[in-house]
Amino acid sequence: MIDHVIKAIALSLNDEEKVYVGLNSIPAILGAFMARDFYGKKIRILGVAEADNPSEIKITPSTGNPFYVNETPILPTVESFDLAQKGKLDVMFLGPAQIDEETNVNLSVIGGYSKPKVRLPGGAATAYILPLVKKAILWNLKHSKSTLVKRVDFVTGSAKFSMNKVIVVTNLGVLEYSREDKKWYVKYIYPWSNFVKIVENTAFQVYNAIQGVIDVNEEEKNFITKLDPDDLRSSLEY
């Protein structure tokens, strides 16, 4: 399943985009490298490890680990944030625990803020960058009515008042938000999913605009495995 999500992320990236990868973002970094090095997309990969478009990587438990890259120029985080402020950062990835129908995201708490059921890692720069980046790709590997909710328990960040593109990649498919009619559309599914299953597992209304089924062939799987030989990505499925 996780390899399909990685491919879906790769397919969501386009030529000439500056792509920023934050902490705890193994699917995002693998998807970015797949887009650049497997599909040949002309993207520039930046990230919290402060590597500026590294030539190669080997996945470690943290995508903020500066030692997972070799011989690369450095771009300090403050300069990446400056790109966002100037409207020059094209893509940012986030892995929220909750996403709602208005493009609000929650990386803070489940339940009430003062006495939460679960306290999450926090949003870091989410509130700052999410409305500024040209395209936000949100990923969640447990697509359900508890994760794609009518209203998030806490608004860590929001693209509600922005005009950027918002895409959600989950273990059931790819959804995209339409600014024009304020609706979420299902754009892609996987071999094990379908529109009805996505509807049944989403707390807000979604609409059918399916363009295809994303599947992973052996060559694509081998490429991903080469980047992640210890299969750390699979630990995220549980």
LODO-74100 format. One record per atom (N, C-alpha, C): x, y, z. Coordinates in steps of 0.02 Angstrom, whole numbers, padded with zeros to 5 digits, always signed. Example, Ala and Ser with C-alpha at 12.3 -4.5 7.8 and 13.67 -1.06 7.14 Angstrom:
+00660-00284+00390+00615-00225+00390+00660-00165+00390+00642-00112+00354+00684-00053+00357+00645+00002+00394
REM end
This chain:
+00041-00061+00000+00000+00000+00000+00043+00063+00000+00094+00065+00041+00134+00126+00049+00168+00145-00017+00188+00097-00057+00220+00113-00121+00172+00147-00169+00108+00129-00165+00058+00162-00207+00050+00235-00186+00052+00248-00121+00048+00316-00095+00108+00357-00119+00167+00327-00116+00227+00360-00139+00223+00378-00213+00198+00331-00253+00190+00345-00324+00139+00400-00335+00084+00399-00297+00033+00452-00303+00062+00520-00288+00106+00524-00238+00139+00587-00222+00184+00608-00280+00222+00561-00308+00267+00576-00364+00228+00604-00423+00171+00574-00437+00130+00596-00494+00098+00664-00483+00096+00686-00419+00066+00751-00403+00115+00809-00411+00178+00793-00426+00229+00844-00434+00240+00860-00508+00259+00922-00522+00267+00944-00591+00335+00977-00603+00355+00980-00665+00418+01011-00685+00423+01082-00657+00485+01101-00640+00504+01168-00618+00478+01186-00548+00453+01138-00511+00429+01152-00444+00485+01147-00392+00485+01193-00344+00528+01188-00285+00487+01153-00232+00512+01096-00208+00474+01050-00167+00506+01045-00098+00468+01063-00046+00495+01063+00022+00469+01004+00062+00515+00966+00092+00497+00907+00132+00514+00921+00205+00466+00913+00250+00476+00926+00321+00496+00865+00360+00485+00867+00426+00503+00812+00470+00454+00753+00463+00478+00694+00480+00436+00634+00483+00396+00624+00418+00430+00631+00362+00396+00632+00297+00427+00582+00248+00432+00520+00269+00463+00469+00226+00424+00460+00160+00357+00455+00159+00323+00450+00095+00336+00510+00050+00340+00569+00080+00350+00630+00040+00419+00632+00009+00471+00616+00047+00539+00618+00019+00548+00564-00034+00519+00505-00023+00524+00453-00074+00485+00472-00136+00427+00503-00127+00388+00525-00185+00423+00578-00225+00457+00624-00190+00493+00678-00224+00551+00650-00265+00589+00603-00236+00645+00574-00273+00621+00530-00330+00564+00497-00321+00536+00458-00375+00515+00503-00433+00485+00560-00417+00466+00607-00469+00526+00632-00508+00580+00648-00472+00639+00677-00504+00681+00625-00540+00696+00570-00506+00747+00523-00531+00718+00464-00569+00655+00448-00558+00624+00393-00596+00583+00419-00655+00541+00469-00641+00499+00497-00694+00532+00555-00731+00590+00578-00707+00626+00630-00742+00597+00699-00738+00558+00713-00686+00530+00780-00679+00583+00828-00653+00583+00887-00681+00634+00937-00665+00614+00976-00603+00620+00945-00545+00602+00978-00482+00665+00990-00440+00659+01036-00393+00713+01051-00346+00689+01031-00276+00723+00983-00245+00701+00956-00181+00738+00991-00124+00699+01023-00081+00724+01057-00022+00696+01023+00039+00721+01042+00099+00692+01010+00157+00722+01032+00223+00692+01005+00276+00712+01023+00344+00783+00999+00360+00809+00950+00322+00879+00929+00330+00927+00981+00302+00900+01032+00269+00937+01089+00242+00983+01069+00183+00965+01015+00150+01000+00995+00089+00964+01025+00029+01003+01053-00016+00974+01086-00075+00981+01039-00135+00926+01005-00150+00922+00960-00207+00978+00908-00207+00982+00866-00154+01036+00816-00150+01032+00766-00208+01090+00743-00228+01093+00697-00285+01066+00628-00267+01073+00608-00204+01048+00543-00183+01036+00542-00108+00998+00493-00086+00983+00486-00015+00980+00412+00003+00984+00399+00068+00966+00334+00095+00921+00349+00155+00862+00322+00154+00812+00338+00205+00835+00315+00275+00827+00361+00323+00839+00347+00394+00773+00362+00431+00769+00346+00496+00705+00357+00532+00681+00430+00530+00726+00478+00522+00706+00548+00521+00726+00581+00455+00678+00614+00423+00694+00651+00361+00729+00717+00378+00737+00732+00443+00776+00790+00463+00848+00773+00477+00867+00711+00467+00935+00688+00479+00982+00715+00425+01029+00759+00442+01073+00787+00390+01121+00737+00360+01127+00678+00391+01175+00629+00367+01145+00578+00317+01081+00589+00298+01053+00542+00250+01066+00565+00178+01101+00621+00171+01118+00646+00104+01194+00648+00097+01218+00648+00035+01290+00650+00022+01307+00709-00022+01358+00746-00002+01388+00799-00044+01336+00842-00080+01302+00883-00041+01249+00924-00069+01257+00996-00046+01237+01045-00086+01235+01114-00062+01186+01121-00004+01195+01172+00036+01153+01183+00094+01106+01243+00081+01043+01235+00100+00996+01291+00100+00965+01293+00170+00985+01340+00212+00958+01344+00280+00882+01350+00280+00851+01323+00332+00778+01324+00337+00750+01394+00333+00784+01442+00363+00759+01511+00362+00754+01537+00290+00798+01514+00247+00795+01537+00177+00739+01502+00139+00725+01439+00156+00667+01405+00126+00603+01440+00146+00599+01460+00210+00539+01496+00233+00534+01564+00199+00591+01595+00185+00591+01658+00149+00564+01650+00078+00580+01593+00047+00551+01579-00019+00475+01576-00015+00449+01544+00038+00377+01539+00047+00347+01609+00055+00379+01650+00096+00354+01718+00109+00350+01758+00044+00396+01745-00002+00399+01782-00066+00354+01749-00119+00320+01695-00101+00277+01660-00150+00316+01619-00200+00378+01598-00181+00420+01561-00227+00429+01488-00208+00394+01465-00156+00396+01394-00137+00335+01360-00167+00347+01311-00210+00292+01283-00249+00253+01229-00211+00288+01185-00176+00255+01127-00145+00279+01117-00074+00232+01103-00029+00248+01083+00039+00207+01021+00056+00238+00975+00092+00204+00914+00115+00187+00920+00189+00129+00894+00207+00109+00888+00278+00076+00821+00288+00084+00792+00348+00051+00729+00365+00004+00739+00423-00052+00775+00415-00096+00790+00471-00133+00728+00497-00150+00731+00562-00192+00679+00591-00264+00687+00570-00284+00750+00557-00352+00765+00534-00350+00817+00479-00395+00810+00431-00405+00858+00377-00480+00867+00370-00503+00930+00362-00575+00938+00358-00597+00968+00291-00662+00977+00285-00690+00997+00220-00672+01068+00199-00644+01108+00246-00626+01177+00231-00550+01185+00222-00514+01130+00217-00441+01128+00210-00404+01147+00274-00438+01143+00331-00403+01150+00395-00367+01085+00410-00310+01089+00444-00273+01029+00463-00257+01031+00537-00251+00971+00566-00238+00964+00637-00177+00920+00648-00125+00949+00677-00066+00911+00698-00052+00922+00772-00103+00943+00809-00092+00965+00878-00122+00919+00931-00188+00910+00930-00221+00869+00981-00282+00835+00952-00299+00777+00980-00363+00745+00966-00405+00753+01029-00465+00782+01022-00505+00799+01079-00496+00872+01098-00518+00891+01157-00512+00960+01180-00440+00978+01194-00423+01042+01182-00353+01062+01188-00328+01058+01260-00369+01076+01309-00346+01077+01378-00339+01006+01407-00383+00960+01385-00379+00890+01408-00387+00844+01348-00337+00840+01306-00344+00801+01244-00341+00726+01256-00373+00689+01211-00367+00616+01212-00297+00595+01190-00271+00631+01140-00204+00619+01113-00171+00686+01101-00109+00692+01124-00071+00752+01108-00022+00735+01052-00027+00771+00997+00012+00757+00937+00077+00798+00936+00122+00784+00889+00188+00817+00889+00186+00893+00882+00133+00920+00852+00130+00992+00842+00141+01011+00769+00128+01074+00755+00127+01096+00685+00190+01126+00658+00239+01142+00702+00300+01175+00679+00281+01237+00638+00298+01239+00575+00284+01299+00534+00221+01292+00493+00177+01245+00510+00117+01232+00470+00075+01294+00460+00060+01329+00515+00015+01387+00510+00045+01442+00465+00110+01446+00466+00145+01498+00427+00147+01481+00352+00168+01419+00336+00183+01403+00267+00121+01379+00228+00075+01343+00261+00019+01313+00225-00019+01362+00181-00036+01422+00205-00072+01468+00160-00028+01503+00108+00038+01498+00116+00084+01534+00071+00108+01492+00012+00115+01426+00023+00142+01383-00028+00093+01376-00086+00118+01368-00147+00074+01365-00205+00032+01301-00208+00061+01246-00183+00026+01182-00183+00043+01144-00119-00009+01126-00082+00000+01086-00021-00021+01015-00036+00024+00968-00022+00008+00897-00029+00005+00867+00041-00055+00849+00062-00068+00821+00128-00072+00745+00121-00037+00708+00165-00040+00636+00160-00061+00606+00227-00102+00554+00222-00127+00518+00281-00137+00446+00261-00109+00400+00299-00110+00329+00281-00166+00290+00314-00211+00325+00348-00268+00293+00382-00332+00330+00365-00351+00326+00302-00410+00361+00278-00473+00334+00312-00505+00376+00353-00566+00356+00388-00605+00419+00407-00664+00410+00435-00704+00466+00458-00674+00500+00519-00623+00468+00548-00588+00499+00604-00529+00542+00582-00508+00534+00520-00451+00573+00494-00473+00624+00442-00520+00607+00399-00549+00655+00352-00617+00674+00380-00615+00726+00421-00671+00743+00465-00710+00804+00440-00771+00812+00466-00811+00871+00450-00777+00935+00475-00750+00931+00536-00716+00987+00566-00660+00961+00611-00599+00986+00602-00543+00962+00642-00553+00982+00716-00524+00942+00761-00529+00956+00832-00491+01020+00850-00438+01034+00813-00397+01093+00825-00367+01116+00759-00371+01180+00745-00345+01206+00682-00271+01225+00692-00227+01179+00672-00155+01193+00675-00136+01240+00618-00167+01230+00560-00153+01273+00503-00211+01267+00454-00214+01313+00407-00270+01313+00360-00251+01344+00294-00280+01317+00241-00274+01348+00175-00340+01379+00154-00386+01386+00202-00454+01409+00189-00455+01478+00155-00411+01521+00176-00412+01590+00151-00358+01601+00098-00329+01548+00074-00278+01552+00022-00310+01536-00045-00271+01542-00098-00294+01523-00165-00251+01466-00192-00214+01433-00148-00169+01380-00172-00206+01316-00186-00170+01269-00217-00198+01203-00231-00187+01158-00171-00237+01119-00153-00231+01072-00097-00250+01003-00121-00203+00956-00112-00212+00886-00131-00204+00843-00070-00246+00792-00064-00240+00744-00009-00226+00675-00039-00172+00644-00016-00154+00577-00038-00161+00530+00022-00203+00479+00015-00215+00432+00070-00205+00360+00045-00217+00313+00090-00213+00242+00072-00273+00219+00031-00320+00263+00018-00378+00245-00025-00378+00282-00091-00343+00338-00096-00343+00374-00159-00315+00444-00153-00328+00484-00205-00305+00553-00209-00365+00599-00217-00370+00648-00172-00424+00697-00175-00395+00766-00188-00433+00808-00222-00411+00876-00235-00468+00924-00220-00450+00980-00189-00500+01030-00169-00509+01081-00225-00572+01095-00242-00589+01144-00292-00606+01211-00259-00567+01261-00272-00580+01328-00245-00645+01357-00275-00657+01340-00337-00713+01369-00373-00780+01351-00341-00790+01286-00326-00855+01266-00297-00849+01239-00226-00789+01246-00196-00779+01227-00126-00800+01154-00113-00776+01110-00157-00792+01039-00151-00727+00998-00158-00728+00939-00128-00673+00892-00136-00690+00840-00190-00644+00829-00235-00655+00781-00289-00604+00724-00283-00628+00663-00293-00584+00605-00295-00555+00600-00365-00488+00604-00370-00455+00605-00435-00425+00537-00454-00398+00501-00405-00368+00436-00419-00384+00386-00363-00388+00323-00382-00398+00269-00334-00342+00218-00344-00342+00166-00302-00294+00111-00307-00331+00047-00325-00295-00006-00341-00329-00069-00360-00377-00095-00307-00365-00081-00243-00408-00107-00189-00463-00058-00167-00465+00001-00197-00513+00051-00175-00560+00070-00232-00612+00107-00215-00659+00132-00264-00694+00194-00235-00734+00226-00275-00767+00288-00253-00813+00276-00193-00851+00222-00195-00897+00206-00140-00859+00197-00074-00803+00162-00077-00764+00151-00016-00737+00216+00012-00717+00261-00032-00693+00327-00009-00750+00366+00022-00809+00365-00008-00867+00399+00020-00883+00372+00090-00881+00306+00097-00897+00274+00161-00847+00291+00216-00787+00312+00197-00734+00324+00246-00715+00398+00252-00758+00442+00226-00745+00513+00230-00805+00548+00263-00791+00590+00313-00845+00621+00351-00877+00680+00315-00843+00708+00265-00873+00761+00225-00889+00735+00155-00928+00773+00118-00950+00750+00053-00894+00756+00001-00886+00704-00039-00838+00704-00094-00873+00688-00159-00842+00706-00214-00874+00699-00279-00829+00660-00326-00859+00625-00372-00823+00580-00417-00795+00618-00477-00729+00620-00481-00695+00647-00540-00634+00602-00555-00644+00537-00548-00589+00489-00553-00560+00488-00623-00494+00496-00626-00459+00497-00690-00421+00433-00704-00412+00391-00653-00376+00329-00664-00360+00292-00600-00329+00234-00609-00309+00191-00553-00233+00191-00549-00205+00206-00491-00133+00206-00481-00111+00137-00457-00068+00105-00496-00040+00041-00477+00037+00046-00482+00071+00001-00450+00144+00003-00447+00172-00059-00481+00217-00050-00530+00247-00107-00564+00313-00126-00529+00344-00178-00552+00404-00205-00519+00462-00156-00523+00470-00122-00579+00524-00075-00587+00517-00016-00538+00456+00008-00530+00443+00062-00483+00456+00040-00411+00434-00020-00395+00445-00046-00327+00519-00054-00313+00557-00078-00361+00629-00086-00353+00664-00019-00342+00640+00033-00377+00670+00099-00368+00658+00124-00297+00598+00117-00272+00582+00139-00204+00622+00100-00153+00628+00035-00163+00666-00007-00117+00740+00011-00116+00766+00032-00172+00837+00053-00174+00848+00114-00129+00800+00159-00126+00805+00218-00083+00793+00201-00010+00754+00149+00001+00734+00130+00069+00746+00055+00079+00810+00034+00078+00825-00038+00081+00804-00071+00147+00799-00031+00200+00778-00058+00265+00702-00060+00273+00666-00039+00222+00593-00041+00222+00563-00003+00281+00591+00055+00297+00564+00095+00352+00495+00122+00335+00481+00129+00270+00416+00156+00249+00358+00111+00272+00370+00046+00274+00315+00000+00290+00293+00006+00363+00336+00032+00406+00318+00039+00476+00261+00091+00485+00253+00134+00435+00201+00186+00439+00131+00158+00425+00127+00099+00400+00062+00070+00382+00024+00044+00443+00057+00039+00500+00025+00007+00558+00008+00058+00612
REM end
